[in-house]
Amino acid sequence: MLYRSLNGHHKKVNFETAVKNGLAEDGGLFFPEKISPINNEFIKNLDKYSNIDIAHEVIKQFIGDSINEKDLKEILSNTVDFDFPLIDLGNNIYSLELFHGPTLAFKDVGARFMANCLGYFNKNKNITNTVLVATSGDTGAAVANGFFKVKGTNVIILYPENKVSEIQERQLTTNGNNITALRVKGSFDDCQDMVKKAFLDKELNNKFNLTSANSINVARWLPQAFYYFYAVKKLKKKNLVFSVPSGNFGNICAGIIAMKLGLPIDHFVASTNVNDTIPRYFKSKVLSPKPTIQTISNAMDVSNPSNFIRIQEMFENFDTLSSFLSSYSFDDYQTLEIVKEIYNNKNYIMDPHGAVGYLGLKKYLKNKPNKIGVFLETAHPIKFSKHIENTIDVKLKIPKKINKILSKNKKYIDIENYNDFKKKILNMF
Ligand SMILES: *Cc1c(COP(=O)(O)O)cnc(C)c1O
């Protein structure tokens, strides 16, 4: 299977090239040339297969002959070696917890998969890939963790100053070795724009083999389809609706890929914070991003979601798109109110992102009693302990995985704008 550019360039590339280049030559996102449904018997019997076998079945067509079966299974066993619990909250509502990986947010799966693939491609070569990643908090942490000391890789993380939580900032800035953190004056969208600009910059490309570890990279994006299979494996139910707290729309786009592969899902809800470009699109049919607004669900502070174009690609027109996808936005007040309510009524603690997912699910399911709803709980509440502890008056226990980074010193380089960024990385490496 090959990948084509969504900007229309005629050249098609295999998985290895798509991963190493990040974006197509014309700056477009790569998209699979073809999506072939998985054998229906396999999907009906998901509970008979291990998570690694399911991951293999889901991903193999997108890898083609870039990685052989044995090595791919080995990579997958390094990628999904933790649990994805499904918590029953009653009234046909479930929380799919995706934060049990090393950095406590769902991005660990994609980041680890991509790191393992690049390490594999560069195994016996004398090549260094420079991985550029813009982060609103969790991506950078997962990428730093996944790529730490991976041979043949240098990672440069761009994060917006004062817009990530304390734990997130420590996860980004305390690694050292092949990981460098850049603290950017601006928003996540500014960081993302710098990354996109760098890819089109001849001078940088002549010096570095640049690639991106954002969900624009197919190796980061596609493995996120596994979550939906794992949920269906556990639930074994029909009439499923998934609500996905969405920022750059990579995770929900992977969910739609899962549906296209034959997973029985009725509907998706893209739940956003007040960065509501997509909820507004569903009302007006016009995409008109506004400046990014800072919220407590900061990993979703994105106003120009890169992956939405991939979602549009999978539906013929606006009407078919709207029949499978709804999108709603919620503010910080509503988010914290529902955190309080669910804690008081169900004794369950949501993080602000999961809470936005829950709100979107409830809104869509109103007057649909026959549907089963799953919202994705994308981060551990401890990452946002300040807001959660102020809201529900509990002291959250710090997980062991986090404890050891809290005493380490933060190291970062301040960046003013694109020219400053370019000058500094050209001098640094
Ligand atoms: C990245 C992130 C999101 C948004 O995911 P997208 O794929 O960018 O839509 C939601 N929640 C958390 C905790 C995240 O880290």
The ligand as an SDF file (V2000), in Angstrom:
LIG
                    3D

 15 15  0  0  0  0  0  0  0  0999 V2000
   -3.5300   15.4530   22.2610 C   0  0  0  0  0  0  0  0  0  0  0  0
   -4.6350   15.3080   23.2410 C   0  0  0  0  0  0  0  0  0  0  0  0
   -5.9700   15.4250   22.8580 C   0  0  0  0  0  0  0  0  0  0  0  0
   -6.3870   15.7640   21.4600 C   0  0  0  0  0  0  0  0  0  0  0  0
   -6.0750   14.7500   20.5490 O   0  0  0  0  0  0  0  0  0  0  0  0
   -6.0360   15.0680   18.9650 P   0  0  0  0  0  0  0  0  0  0  0  0
   -5.6160   13.8050   18.3390 O   0  0  0  0  0  0  0  0  0  0  0  0
   -5.0130   16.1530   18.8090 O   0  0  0  0  0  0  0  0  0  0  0  0
   -7.3790   15.5270   18.6080 O   0  0  0  0  0  0  0  0  0  0  0  0
   -6.9550   15.2100   23.8070 C   0  0  0  0  0  0  0  0  0  0  0  0
   -6.6300   14.9240   25.0840 N   0  0  0  0  0  0  0  0  0  0  0  0
   -5.3570   14.8310   25.5080 C   0  0  0  0  0  0  0  0  0  0  0  0
   -5.0830   14.5610   26.9310 C   0  0  0  0  0  0  0  0  0  0  0  0
   -4.3010   15.0080   24.6050 C   0  0  0  0  0  0  0  0  0  0  0  0
   -3.0550   14.9150   25.0250 O   0  0  0  0  0  0  0  0  0  0  0  0
  1  2  1  0
  2  3  1  0
  2 14  2  0
  3  4  1  0
  3 10  2  0
  4  5  1  0
  5  6  1  0
  6  7  2  0
  6  8  1  0
  6  9  1  0
 10 11  1  0
 11 12  2  0
 12 13  1  0
 12 14  1  0
 14 15  1  0
M  END
$$$$
